[in-house]
Amino acid sequence: MNADELRQLQAPLKARYKQDPSAARVTLRAVGRVAQSTLTCAIESGKPGLPVGLHPAAGGDGLAACSGDLLLEALVGCAGVTLAAVATAMAIELKTARVIAEGDLDFRGTLGVSREAPVGFSVLRLRFELESDTPADKLHKLVELSERYCVVLKTLAEPAQISVHLHSSAQPDQGG
């Protein structure tokens, strides 16, 4: 794909989003099933082994994984594994456990249609669906501790310092 093809692909989307800003708002979702016995979380919504590409709202064909989906899947995976470990440490037996993450995006920001629209998720929601004979207060404590010790959740909630660098084999400008 070249620059002209990309512009041609995204032009109708940009026009639509300018005319109808609500059409650019998309909620992505990831779901994971927790296996306490192995301290794992199986992501149910992924596209394993596929390359990462544009989301359909940005001109993608929907066949590639979207980086926003992957971010939500990382959150679900980490929260699920943390939940399983904390439940085990607390001697809580989970009959079933699902972790669901959703995030709202406004693709006008990503596509440069509106400077007022944020680039990235504006809201993230994380939900634990638990089935257990454990009293509700202990389950609330389980979720509270899982939130406290989930690396991905903490990184999103309290962003790390990030540095971006360019390493390139490009020739320096000749200046002239």
N, C-alpha and C positions, 0 to 999 in steps of 0.2 A: 504494500500500500504506500502511496506517495502523499505528499501534502495536499494536492488537489483532490485526490480521492477521499481523504479524511474530511476535508472541508465539505465536500459534496455529501458525504455520509451524515455529517453532523448538522448541516444547514437546516434541514426540515425540523430537527429536534429543537435547535436554538430558536427558530421562528415560532414553533409551537409553545415553547416555554416563555417566550416574550409575550405572546398573546394570552396564554393561560398558565400563570406561575404555579398553580396547584398541580398541573400535570408533571412538573419537575420534581415533586415531592414523592419519594419512594421510601418504603420501609423494608429493610432487609431483615432476614431472620435466620437464626441458626439454632439447631436443637441437638442435644446430646443425651444419651442414655447412660446413666452411671452404673458401673458394675463394682459394687463394694468389695466383692471377693477378690478382685484383681487390682483394685484401686485404679480403674481406668474409666474413661468416658468415650463412648463411641459416637462420633459426630454423624448425624443422620442426614444432614443437608448439603454435604460437600460434593465436590466433583473431583475425586482423587485422581491423581496422575495427569490431570489436564493443565495446560498452560494458563496463566493468569492473563486476562484480557479485559476489554472494555465491557462495562455493564450495558445491557440493552438501552437504558436511558441515556447513555453517552455514545451510542452508536454501535455497540457490540451485538453479536448475533446470539448471545445467550449460551453458546457452547463452551466457552472458556469460563474458568472460575473468575469471579470478581474479587478484587483485593478487599473490598468492604465485607464481602461474605467471609473471606479468610480471617479478617480481624475479628468478626463476631464468632467464628468457629474457634479461634484461639481463646477468646474469652470463655466460651462455653466449655471447651476442653479443660482449661485451667481451673475454672470454678467447679467443674464436675469431679476432677481428680482431687482437688482440695476438699470438697464436700465428703468424698469417700474416705479420705484419710482422717479427717476430723471426726466423722461419724464413728469410724473404727476406734480411734483414740478415746472417744467418749462412751464406747460400748453401746452405741445406738445401732439397732438393726434396721436397715432400710429395706422394705419389701420391694419398692420401686422408687426410682428417683430420676427425674428429668430436669435438665437445665435448659432454659430458653433465653436467648439474647435477641433483642430487636434493636435496630437503630434507624433513625430517620435521617434521610439525606435530601438535600435540595440540589438537583443537578444543574441548576442555573449557576451556582457558584463554581462548580467544577468545569463547566463549559464556558465560563467567562461571559455569560449572558447578563448577569447582574452582580455588580460589586457589593451590593447589600446582602446577597445570599451567601451564607457561609460555605467554605470549601471544607467538606468533611461532615461527620455526623453532628447533628445539632442536639440530639437526645439519644441516649442509650438506656435500654431497660433490660434488667436481668431478673429472671423468675426461676424459683426452685419449686418444682412440683414433687412433693414427697408423700409416700405412703409408708406409714410406720405405726406401730402400737405405742410408740414413745409419747409421753405427754407433750402438749403443745409448747410449754415453756422451754423444755429441753430442745425441741426442734427449732424454736426461735434462737436459742443460744447457738445451736449448730450452724444455722445460717449466718448469724453474726460473726462467729469465728471463721467460717469459710470466707466470708467477705474480707475479714481482717488479713487472712493469710494467702489469698489468691494473688499471685504475682501480676498476672495480666490486668485484673481489676484494679489493683493498687496503682499500676503504671498508668492506666487510663485516667483514674481519679486524681492522681497526683503525678502529673507528667514528669518524666525524667528530663534532664538537660540533654538536648540533642545537638550534635554538630554535623554539618553537612560539608563534604569536601569533594572537589573534583580532581580526579586523576585521569589524565588524558594524554594520548599520544599525538594530539593535534599539534600542528606546527604553530609557533608563536606568530602573532601579527607582524608583518614586515614594516608597518608604520611608514607612511610615505606620502 
